[in-house]
C-alpha cells in the first residue's frame, strides 16, 4: 500500500491530452528564447562602431561650418576694403570740388601779387588761404621754359622761335593745379615751336666748331 503525502500534488508542464511531440517541445528550451541572447551579443560585440560614425558626422558638420565661417570672414574683409576705398574716393572728390571752386580766388591772389597789390591785411588773408589749400593737397605747377606736355598744359597762344629745339612753354597765362596725381586744371600757356627750316643751335655750334677746326 502506497503512502501519499498530504497537500502535495505533482503537476506536469504537459497539458492533459497532449501528444508525445508536444511533450518534447515543452521539455526542450524555446528556440526563440535561446536565440535572443545571441542577437544581443552580436549587437554589442563592437560598441565603438556607433561612436565612430557619430564622430565622422560631427567632423563633417564642423568642416562645413568652418568653411562657411571662412567665407563669411572673406566677404566681410572685402566689404570693409570696399567701404574704405569708397570713403577715400568720396573724400577726394569733395576736396577736389571745394578746391576747384577756390581756383578763381587763387588766380586773383596771384594777379594781385604780380601787380604789387598784395599788402596789409589782404596779404595775410591771402597767404593763409594758400597755406590751407596746400595742406589739403593742392599743388601748383607750370613754369616758363619747360617742354609742352598736352596732358598737363593747355596751349592758348602759339608762335615760332629760333632759340627753341622743341615745343616749349614760353609764358604761363594761368598756373595749373593738381591734387596728388589728379590734375584739376591744366596750366594755360603760350607755346613756341622751332622756326620752320631753322637749324637748331646745337647743330650750329657743331658746324662752327668744325669750320674753325678746318680753318686751323
NUKEDREN-784473 format. One line per 4 residues: their letters; for each residue x, y, z of N, C-alpha, C, O, CB. Coordinates in steps of 0.02 Angstrom, whole numbers. Glycine has a CB too. Example, Ala and Ser with C-alpha at 12.3 -4.5 7.8 and 13.67 -1.06 7.14 Angstrom:
BEGIN
as> 660/-284/390/615/-225/390/660/-165/390/712/-166/423/565/-224/452; 642/-112/354/684/-53/357/645/2/394/670/57/402/704/-30/286 .
***
This chain:
BEGIN
xxxx> 42/-59/0/0/0/0/44/62/0/89/69/41/-48/0/61; 29/109/-49/72/168/-57/46/224/-17/-14/238/-15/79/188/-130; 95/259/18/76/316/59/82/380/18/133/389/-16/120/320/123; 34/423/20/35/487/-15/43/543/34/12/544/88/-29/497/-56 .
xxxx> 86/589/15/99/646/59/42/694/53/26/716/-2/166/681/43; 12/710/106/-46/756/105/-25/826/82/29/850/101/-78/760/176; -66/858/40/-55/927/18/-5/936/-37/8/993/-56/-34/967/74; 25/883/-65/74/889/-119/49/853/-179/32/794/-174/143/862/-98 .
xxxx> 46/886/-235/23/856/-297/70/878/-352/77/938/-364/-51/876/-313; 102/833/-384/150/847/-438/112/866/-500/67/831/-522/195/786/-452; 131/923/-529/99/949/-588/147/944/-647/207/956/-639/77/1022/-578; 122/926/-703/162/917/-763/153/978/-808/99/1007/-811/143/852/-801 .
xxxx> 207/997/-844/203/1052/-892/165/1033/-954/143/1077/-991/273/1075/-911; 157/970/-966/122/946/-1025/48/947/-1010/27/916/-962/146/875/-1045; 9/980/-1050/-63/982/-1037/-94/914/-1047/-66/870/-1080/-97/1034/-1081; -150/907/-1020/-185/843/-1024/-206/831/-1096/-231/876/-1129/-247/842/-978 .
xxxx> -195/771/-1120/-214/752/-1187/-163/772/-1240/-178/768/-1299/-279/783/-1204; -103/794/-1220/-52/816/-1268/-18/756/-1299/-15/703/-1268/0/860/-1235; 7/764/-1359/42/710/-1394/114/706/-1370/136/752/-1335/40/720/-1471; 151/654/-1386/221/649/-1366/264/705/-1395/312/726/-1363/250/582/-1387 .
xxxx> 248/730/-1458/287/784/-1487/280/848/-1446/328/885/-1436/266/797/-1559; 217/859/-1422/207/919/-1380/246/914/-1317/273/963/-1292/133/928/-1364; 250/855/-1290/288/846/-1228/362/859/-1239/396/887/-1196/278/775/-1201; 388/839/-1299/459/850/-1313/474/925/-1321/525/950/-1299/480/812/-1377 .
xxxx> 427/959/-1354/437/1031/-1362/435/1067/-1295/473/1114/-1284/385/1060/-1408; 390/1045/-1250/385/1076/-1184/447/1063/-1143/467/1105/-1102/323/1051/-1147; 477/1005/-1153/536/989/-1113/598/1025/-1137/643/1038/-1097/548/915/-1115; 603/1041/-1205/663/1074/-1232/656/1150/-1227/600/1175/-1228/675/1054/-1305 .
xxxx> 712/1188/-1220/709/1261/-1217/682/1290/-1282/691/1260/-1335/779/1291/-1202; 650/1346/-1278/621/1379/-1337/677/1404/-1382/727/1432/-1359/575/1438/-1316; 666/1394/-1447/718/1415/-1494/725/1490/-1495/781/1517/-1498/702/1390/-1565; 668/1525/-1493/670/1598/-1494/702/1625/-1431/739/1674/-1434/600/1627/-1502 .
xxxx> 687/1593/-1373/716/1618/-1311/791/1608/-1310/828/1649/-1283/685/1584/-1251; 815/1553/-1341/887/1540/-1342/923/1583/-1393/982/1598/-1385/900/1467/-1358; 887/1603/-1446/919/1643/-1498/927/1716/-1480/971/1750/-1505/881/1637/-1563; 884/1740/-1436/885/1810/-1417/952/1832/-1387/977/1884/-1408/831/1824/-1368 .
xxxx> 981/1795/-1341/1046/1817/-1314/1100/1820/-1368/1144/1862/-1364/1068/1770/-1259; 1097/1775/-1418/1147/1776/-1471/1143/1840/-1511/1194/1868/-1530/1139/1715/-1517; 1081/1864/-1525/1071/1926/-1562/1097/1986/-1522/1130/2029/-1550/998/1936/-1579; 1082/1988/-1459/1107/2043/-1417/1183/2044/-1415/1213/2098/-1414/1079/2036/-1345 .
xxxx> 1213/1986/-1414/1286/1983/-1413/1315/2010/-1478/1367/2042/-1478/1310/1912/-1402; 1279/1996/-1534/1303/2021/-1599/1299/2097/-1602/1342/2129/-1631/1263/1991/-1656; 1247/2124/-1571/1239/2197/-1572/1292/2232/-1529/1311/2288/-1545/1170/2216/-1548; 1314/2203/-1477/1359/2235/-1429/1431/2213/-1436/1473/2232/-1395/1336/2221/-1358 .
xxxx> 1446/2172/-1489/1515/2149/-1494/1563/2205/-1515/1623/2199/-1502/1519/2091/-1544; 1539/2262/-1550/1582/2319/-1570/1549/2384/-1546/1517/2418/-1586/1593/2320/-1648; 1557/2401/-1483/1522/2460/-1456/1549/2526/-1483/1515/2577/-1477/1527/2461/-1380; 1610/2528/-1514/1638/2591/-1540/1615/2608/-1611/1628/2663/-1634/1713/2588/-1538 .
xxxx> 1582/2562/-1644/1561/2574/-1713/1512/2633/-1717/1519/2677/-1760/1528/2512/-1743; 1464/2634/-1672/1416/2689/-1672/1448/2756/-1654/1431/2807/-1682/1360/2675/-1623; 1495/2754/-1606/1530/2816/-1587/1572/2842/-1645/1576/2903/-1655/1573/2804/-1526; 1605/2797/-1682/1646/2818/-1739/1603/2851/-1792/1624/2902/-1821/1682/2758/-1768 .
xxxx> 1545/2823/-1806/1501/2853/-1855/1478/2923/-1833/1476/2969/-1873/1440/2808/-1868; 1460/2929/-1769/1440/2994/-1744/1497/3044/-1747/1486/3102/-1763/1415/2988/-1671; 1558/3021/-1733/1616/3065/-1736/1629/3089/-1807/1645/3148/-1818/1679/3030/-1709; 1621/3045/-1856/1629/3065/-1926/1577/3116/-1946/1592/3164/-1982/1624/3004/-1972 .
xxxx> 1516/3108/-1923/1464/3156/-1938/1480/3224/-1908/1469/3276/-1939/1396/3131/-1912; 1505/3223/-1846/1523/3286/-1813/1580/3321/-1849/1581/3382/-1856/1541/3274/-1740; 1629/3282/-1871/1685/3311/-1908/1662/3342/-1974/1684/3396/-1992/1738/3258/-1921; 1618/3307/-2008/1592/3334/-2071/1554/3400/-2059/1563/3449/-2095/1545/3283/-2105 .
xxxx> 1512/3400/-2007/1475/3461/-1991/1522/3517/-1971/1511/3575/-1990/1425/3448/-1934; 1575/3501/-1933/1623/3552/-1912/1660/3581/-1972/1671/3641/-1976/1674/3522/-1863; 1680/3538/-2020/1714/3563/-2080/1668/3609/-2120/1691/3660/-2146/1737/3504/-2123; 1605/3591/-2125/1558/3633/-2162/1550/3701/-2128/1550/3753/-2161/1489/3599/-2168 .
xxxx> 1543/3700/-2062/1535/3764/-2025/1599/3806/-2030/1596/3867/-2036/1518/3751/-1951; 1658/3773/-2028/1721/3809/-2035/1727/3842/-2103/1748/3899/-2109/1780/3762/-2022; 1707/3805/-2155/1708/3833/-2223/1661/3893/-2229/1678/3943/-2259/1689/3780/-2275; 1602/3886/-2199/1554/3942/-2200/1582/4003/-2164/1574/4060/-2188/1487/3921/-2168 .
xxxx> 1615/3991/-2107/1643/4047/-2069/1699/4081/-2107/1703/4142/-2108/1669/4022/-2002; 1742/4042/-2139/1797/4071/-2179/1769/4112/-2237/1796/4166/-2252/1844/4016/-2205; 1717/4088/-2269/1687/4125/-2324/1657/4191/-2300/1664/4242/-2332/1633/4083/-2359; 1623/4188/-2242/1594/4249/-2214/1649/4299/-2195/1641/4359/-2205/1551/4233/-2154 .
xxxx> 1704/4275/-2166/1759/4319/-2148/1789/4352/-2211/1803/4412/-2210/1813/4280/-2110; 1797/4313/-2265/1824/4342/-2326/1777/4394/-2355/1799/4446/-2378/1838/4286/-2378; 1712/4380/-2354/1664/4428/-2380/1663/4491/-2338/1656/4547/-2364/1593/4397/-2381; 1671/4483/-2272/1672/4542/-2228/1734/4585/-2241/1730/4646/-2242/1669/4521/-2154 .
xxxx> 1792/4553/-2250/1853/4590/-2264/1847/4627/-2330/1869/4684/-2336/1913/4543/-2264; 1819/4594/-2380/1809/4628/-2445/1762/4687/-2438/1771/4740/-2468/1782/4579/-2497; 1710/4678/-2397/1663/4732/-2385/1697/4791/-2351/1685/4849/-2370/1603/4708/-2343; 1739/4778/-2301/1774/4832/-2266/1820/4869/-2313/1823/4931/-2312/1813/4804/-2207 .
xxxx> 1857/4832/-2354/1903/4865/-2401/1864/4907/-2451/1885/4963/-2468/1946/4813/-2438; 1808/4881/-2475/1768/4919/-2523/1740/4982/-2492/1739/5035/-2524/1711/4875/-2551; 1716/4977/-2430/1689/5036/-2396/1744/5088/-2384/1733/5147/-2393/1657/5016/-2328; 1803/5065/-2364/1859/5111/-2352/1880/5145/-2417/1893/5205/-2418/1919/5074/-2320 .
xxxx> 1883/5105/-2470/1901/5134/-2535/1850/5186/-2558/1868/5239/-2583/1909/5079/-2588; 1786/5170/-2549/1734/5217/-2568/1736/5280/-2526/1725/5335/-2550/1665/5184/-2563; 1752/5271/-2461/1756/5329/-2417/1812/5376/-2438/1803/5437/-2438/1766/5306/-2344; 1870/5347/-2455/1926/5388/-2477/1910/5423/-2543/1927/5481/-2552/1990/5345/-2485 .
xxxx> 1877/5387/-2588/1859/5416/-2652/1811/5474/-2644/1819/5527/-2675/1829/5363/-2698; 1761/5464/-2601/1712/5518/-2589/1746/5579/-2559/1731/5636/-2577/1655/5494/-2543; 1793/5567/-2513/1829/5623/-2482/1870/5660/-2533/1871/5722/-2534/1874/5597/-2425; 1906/5623/-2577/1947/5656/-2627/1904/5697/-2676/1924/5752/-2696/1988/5604/-2666 .
xxxx> 1847/5670/-2694/1803/5707/-2740/1777/5771/-2707/1775/5823/-2739/1743/5662/-2761; 1758/5766/-2643/1733/5825/-2608/1787/5879/-2602/1774/5938/-2613/1707/5806/-2538; 1849/5857/-2585/1904/5905/-2579/1919/5937/-2647/1931/5997/-2652/1967/5871/-2551; 1919/5896/-2700/1933/5922/-2767/1881/5973/-2788/1897/6024/-2819/1937/5865/-2817 .
xxxx> 1818/5959/-2773/1764/6006/-2791/1772/6072/-2754/1764/6125/-2782/1695/5975/-2776; 1789/6068/-2689/1798/6128/-2650/1857/6170/-2677/1850/6230/-2686/1810/6111/-2577; 1913/6137/-2689/1971/6174/-2712/1961/6201/-2783/1987/6254/-2799/2033/6129/-2711; 1924/6166/-2824/1908/6191/-2891/1870/6256/-2887/1881/6302/-2927/1868/6139/-2931 .
xxxx> 1824/6260/-2839/1786/6322/-2831/1830/6379/-2806/1814/6438/-2817/1729/6312/-2782; 1886/6363/-2774/1931/6414/-2747/1983/6438/-2799/2017/6487/-2787/1967/6389/-2686; 1989/6403/-2855/2041/6421/-2903/2035/6493/-2929/2087/6526/-2935/2039/6374/-2962; 1975/6519/-2945/1971/6589/-2966/1997/6637/-2913/2027/6689/-2929/1900/6607/-2983 .
xxxx> 1985/6622/-2849/2010/6665/-2795/2086/6662/-2793/2118/6714/-2784/1980/6643/-2727; 2114/6602/-2802/2187/6596/-2802/2216/6632/-2863/2271/6660/-2858/2207/6522/-2803; 2181/6632/-2919/2205/6669/-2977/2206/6744/-2963/2254/6779/-2982/2160/6654/-3039; 2154/6769/-2929/2153/6840/-2911/2210/6858/-2864/2241/6911/-2870/2085/6858/-2879 .
xxxx> 2224/6812/-2818/2280/6824/-2772/2346/6827/-2810/2388/6870/-2797/2283/6770/-2718; 2354/6781/-2859/2415/6781/-2898/2423/6845/-2939/2479/6872/-2943/2417/6722/-2945; 2370/6870/-2969/2374/6932/-3008/2389/6992/-2963/2427/7037/-2981/2309/6944/-3047; 2358/6992/-2904/2371/7046/-2856/2444/7045/-2834/2475/7098/-2825/2325/7041/-2795 .
xxxx> 2472/6986/-2827/2543/6981/-2807/2588/7007/-2863/2637/7041/-2850/2562/6908/-2789; 2571/6991/-2925/2612/7014/-2982/2611/7091/-2989/2661/7121/-3009/2586/6982/-3047; 2555/7122/-2972/2549/7194/-2978/2567/7232/-2913/2559/7292/-2909/2478/7212/-2998; 2592/7195/-2864/2612/7227/-2802/2555/7251/-2759/2564/7296/-2717/2656/7284/-2817 .
xxxx> 2496/7223/-2769/2438/7244/-2731/2424/7199/-2670/2375/7210/-2634/2377/7246/-2776; 2465/7149/-2660/2455/7103/-2604/2491/7131/-2542/2548/7113/-2528/2481/7031/-2621; 2456/7175/-2507/2486/7209/-2449/2437/7210/-2391/2377/7197/-2400/2508/7282/-2468; 2463/7224/-2332/2421/7234/-2273/2383/7171/-2253/2408/7115/-2260/2373/7289/-2286 .
xxxx> 2322/7183/-2229/2281/7127/-2205/2262/7080/-2262/2255/7020/-2251/2219/7153/-2172; 2252/7106/-2322/2236/7064/-2379/2291/7013/-2392/2277/6956/-2411/2224/7107/-2441; 2353/7034/-2383/2409/6988/-2394/2408/6931/-2343/2420/6873/-2361/2476/7026/-2389; 2393/6948/-2281/2391/6896/-2229/2336/6845/-2242/2346/6785/-2235/2381/6928/-2160 .
xxxx> 2276/6871/-2262/2220/6826/-2277/2236/6782/-2337/2221/6722/-2338/2156/6866/-2289; 2266/6812/-2389/2282/6775/-2449/2332/6720/-2436/2324/6664/-2460/2309/6822/-2503; 2383/6734/-2397/2434/6684/-2382/2404/6628/-2339/2423/6570/-2348/2493/6716/-2345; 2359/6644/-2293/2326/6593/-2252/2284/6547/-2296/2283/6486/-2286/2282/6625/-2198 .
xxxx> 2249/6576/-2345/2209/6535/-2391/2253/6490/-2432/2237/6431/-2441/2166/6580/-2437; 2308/6515/-2457/2353/6474/-2497/2384/6418/-2455/2392/6362/-2479/2409/6517/-2527; 2400/6433/-2392/2428/6382/-2348/2377/6327/-2334/2394/6268/-2334/2452/6413/-2282; 2315/6346/-2322/2262/6297/-2309/2250/6253/-2369/2241/6192/-2363/2197/6332/-2288 .
xxxx> 2249/6284/-2428/2239/6245/-2489/2297/6195/-2500/2285/6139/-2522/2233/6291/-2550; 2358/6216/-2484/2415/6171/-2490/2410/6113/-2441/2427/6056/-2459/2480/6209/-2479; 2386/6125/-2380/2378/6072/-2332/2326/6021/-2354/2330/5962/-2337/2357/6101/-2264; 2277/6043/-2393/2226/5998/-2419/2249/5960/-2481/2211/5922/-2510/2163/6037/-2436 .
xxxx> 2313/5971/-2501/2342/5933/-2555/2346/5969/-2621/2366/5939/-2671/2304/5872/-2565; 2328/6033/-2624/2329/6070/-2687/2401/6089/-2704/2437/6116/-2662/2285/6133/-2683; 2421/6074/-2765/2489/6090/-2788/2484/6130/-2853/2446/6113/-2898/2531/6025/-2799; 2524/6182/-2857/2526/6224/-2917/2583/6201/-2962/2636/6182/-2937/2534/6299/-2899 .
xxxx> 2573/6203/-3028/2626/6184/-3073/2622/6227/-3136/2571/6260/-3149/2622/6108/-3091; 2676/6225/-3174/2680/6265/-3236/2735/6317/-3230/2729/6364/-3191/2613/6299/-3251; 2789/6308/-3269/2845/6356/-3268/2866/6372/-3339/2862/6329/-3384/2904/6328/-3228; 2889/6432/-3349/2915/6452/-3415/2978/6413/-3432/3021/6402/-3389/2929/6528/-3416 .
xxxx> 2982/6393/-3493/3041/6357/-3516/3035/6281/-3513/3078/6247/-3540/3099/6377/-3475; 2984/6255/-3482/2977/6182/-3480/2944/6156/-3545/2905/6193/-3576/2935/6160/-3418; 2959/6095/-3565/2930/6067/-3626/2854/6064/-3621/2826/6051/-3568/2959/5997/-3641; 2821/6075/-3677/2748/6072/-3679/2725/6000/-3674/2748/5956/-3711/2721/6105/-3744 .
xxxx> 2679/5988/-3627/2650/5921/-3616/2574/5928/-3621/2543/5957/-3577/2672/5891/-3547; 2544/5901/-3674/2472/5910/-3683/2429/5879/-3628/2370/5895/-3622/2451/5882/-3748; 2458/5834/-3588/2419/5804/-3533/2411/5850/-3474/2365/5842/-3434/2452/5739/-3511; 2457/5900/-3467/2452/5945/-3410/2452/6019/-3431/2442/6063/-3389/2510/5933/-3363 .
xxxx> 2463/6032/-3496/2464/6101/-3521/2407/6112/-3571/2388/6066/-3608/2532/6117/-3554; 2381/6172/-3572/2332/6193/-3621/2360/6254/-3658/2368/6307/-3628/2262/6208/-3588; 2374/6245/-3722/2405/6299/-3760/2352/6349/-3784/2306/6331/-3821/2444/6271/-3821; 2359/6410/-3762/2312/6463/-3782/2343/6509/-3834/2307/6544/-3871/2291/6504/-3721 .
xxxx> 2408/6510/-3838/2443/6552/-3887/2499/6510/-3919/2529/6467/-3886/2472/6617/-3854; 2513/6525/-3983/2563/6486/-4019/2607/6533/-4060/2583/6582/-4088/2529/6433/-4065; 2671/6518/-4062/2718/6558/-4101/2777/6515/-4119/2783/6457/-4098/2741/6622/-4062; 2823/6545/-4159/2885/6511/-4177/2944/6550/-4148/2941/6611/-4143/2892/6504/-4255 .
xxxx> 2995/6515/-4130/3054/6547/-4102/3116/6511/-4126/3117/6449/-4127/3051/6549/-4024; 3168/6548/-4145/3229/6516/-4170/3272/6486/-4115/3317/6446/-4128/3270/6565/-4208; 3257/6503/-4052/3301/6481/-3998/3273/6422/-3959/3298/6407/-3905/3313/6538/-3951; 3223/6387/-3986/3196/6328/-3952/3206/6268/-3998/3203/6274/-4059/3121/6337/-3933 .
xxxx> 3216/6211/-3968/3227/6149/-4007/3166/6104/-4005/3164/6054/-4041/3288/6112/-3981; 3117/6120/-3964/3055/6081/-3959/2999/6127/-3938/3012/6184/-3918/3062/6021/-3910; 2938/6103/-3941/2881/6145/-3920/2889/6160/-3845/2892/6114/-3804/2813/6109/-3935; 2892/6224/-3830/2910/6245/-3762/2859/6295/-3736/2832/6336/-3773/2981/6276/-3761 .
xxxx> 2847/6292/-3670/2804/6341/-3637/2845/6405/-3626/2892/6405/-3587/2775/6314/-3569; 2827/6459/-3662/2866/6520/-3655/2832/6570/-3609/2863/6620/-3589/2876/6552/-3724; 2769/6558/-3592/2734/6603/-3545/2679/6563/-3511/2645/6523/-3542/2705/6665/-3582; 2670/6575/-3446/2617/6542/-3406/2561/6593/-3398/2568/6641/-3360/2644/6517/-3336 .
xxxx> 2506/6582/-3433/2450/6628/-3428/2408/6615/-3366/2384/6662/-3334/2406/6623/-3489; 2400/6552/-3348/2367/6532/-3285/2401/6469/-3260/2411/6421/-3298/2290/6520/-3296; 2421/6467/-3197/2454/6407/-3171/2405/6348/-3169/2344/6357/-3164/2483/6420/-3101; 2433/6289/-3173/2392/6229/-3166/2392/6206/-3094/2434/6226/-3054/2419/6173/-3212 .
xxxx> 2342/6165/-3078/2336/6139/-3009/2320/6065/-3012/2285/6041/-3056/2281/6177/-2969; 2348/6029/-2964/2335/5957/-2957/2328/5939/-2884/2352/5974/-2840/2392/5916/-2990; 2295/5883/-2872/2290/5853/-2806/2319/5783/-2811/2288/5739/-2840/2216/5852/-2778; 2378/5774/-2783/2411/5710/-2792/2430/5701/-2865/2465/5742/-2894/2367/5651/-2768 .
xxxx> 2405/5646/-2895/2418/5633/-2966/2360/5656/-3010/2363/5649/-3071/2430/5559/-2977; 2309/5685/-2979/2250/5705/-3017/2253/5779/-3034/2257/5822/-2990/2186/5690/-2977; 2252/5795/-3099/2253/5864/-3122/2182/5892/-3121/2138/5865/-3154/2285/5870/-3193; 2171/5946/-3083/2104/5975/-3081/2099/6035/-3127/2044/6058/-3143/2087/5996/-3009 .
xxxx> 2157/6062/-3149/2156/6113/-3201/2224/6115/-3235/2275/6121/-3201/2138/6182/-3173; 2226/6109/-3302/2292/6112/-3335/2319/6183/-3334/2282/6232/-3327/2286/6087/-3408; 2384/6188/-3342/2416/6253/-3346/2402/6282/-3415/2414/6250/-3466/2493/6249/-3332; 2378/6343/-3416/2363/6377/-3479/2424/6419/-3500/2445/6464/-3464/2299/6422/-3473 .
xxxx> 2451/6402/-3557/2517/6428/-3575/2517/6454/-3647/2473/6441/-3687/2570/6374/-3566; 2570/6492/-3661/2588/6512/-3729/2648/6470/-3748/2696/6465/-3710/2603/6589/-3735; 2645/6440/-3808/2698/6395/-3828/2733/6422/-3890/2705/6461/-3929/2671/6325/-3841; 2795/6401/-3898/2834/6419/-3957/2865/6356/-3986/2888/6312/-3949/2890/6472/-3940 .
xxxx> 2864/6352/-4051/2895/6295/-4086/2957/6319/-4123/2965/6378/-4136/2844/6263/-4135; 3000/6273/-4140/3060/6292/-4179/3039/6323/-4246/2990/6303/-4276/3106/6231/-4190; 3077/6373/-4268/3064/6406/-4332/3070/6355/-4389/3121/6320/-4394/3112/6466/-4343; 3020/6352/-4433/3025/6304/-4488/3087/6318/-4531/3099/6374/-4551/2962/6307/-4532 .
xxxx> 3125/6266/-4543/3185/6272/-4583/3245/6298/-4546/3300/6300/-4574/3173/6317/-4640; 3237/6317/-4483/3294/6342/-4444/3336/6284/-4419/3309/6231/-4404/3270/6385/-4384; 3400/6295/-4416/3445/6244/-4391/3451/6251/-4316/3465/6306/-4291/3515/6250/-4425; 3441/6198/-4279/3446/6203/-4206/3514/6229/-4184/3564/6219/-4218/3434/6135/-4174 .
xxxx> 3515/6262/-4128/3576/6293/-4103/3632/6242/-4093/3690/6257/-4105/3563/6329/-4038; 3615/6184/-4071/3666/6133/-4059/3702/6115/-4123/3763/6106/-4124/3635/6071/-4027; 3663/6111/-4178/3695/6094/-4242/3737/6153/-4266/3792/6143/-4294/3641/6076/-4294; 3712/6216/-4256/3751/6274/-4275/3818/6275/-4239/3870/6291/-4268/3713/6338/-4260 .
xxxx> 3816/6258/-4175/3878/6258/-4135/3926/6206/-4161/3986/6219/-4165/3862/6245/-4061; 3901/6148/-4180/3945/6095/-4205/3975/6116/-4273/4034/6104/-4286/3907/6029/-4212; 3933/6147/-4315/3958/6169/-4380/4012/6222/-4372/4062/6222/-4408/3901/6194/-4424; 4001/6268/-4325/4050/6321/-4313/4115/6292/-4288/4169/6312/-4309/4024/6372/-4263 .
xxxx> 4109/6243/-4243/4170/6211/-4217/4207/6174/-4272/4269/6177/-4276/4152/6164/-4160; 4170/6139/-4314/4203/6104/-4369/4237/6152/-4418/4292/6139/-4442/4152/6061/-4407; 4203/6209/-4430/4231/6259/-4476/4296/6288/-4448/4344/6297/-4485/4180/6316/-4489; 4297/6302/-4382/4357/6329/-4352/4414/6279/-4355/4471/6297/-4368/4343/6348/-4280 .
xxxx> 4397/6215/-4343/4449/6163/-4346/4478/6157/-4415/4538/6149/-4424/4421/6096/-4324; 4434/6162/-4466/4459/6156/-4535/4502/6215/-4554/4551/6207/-4590/4401/6150/-4583; 4484/6276/-4529/4524/6335/-4544/4592/6331/-4512/4642/6355/-4540/4488/6397/-4521; 4595/6301/-4453/4660/6295/-4420/4703/6243/-4456/4760/6231/-4435/4651/6276/-4345 .
***
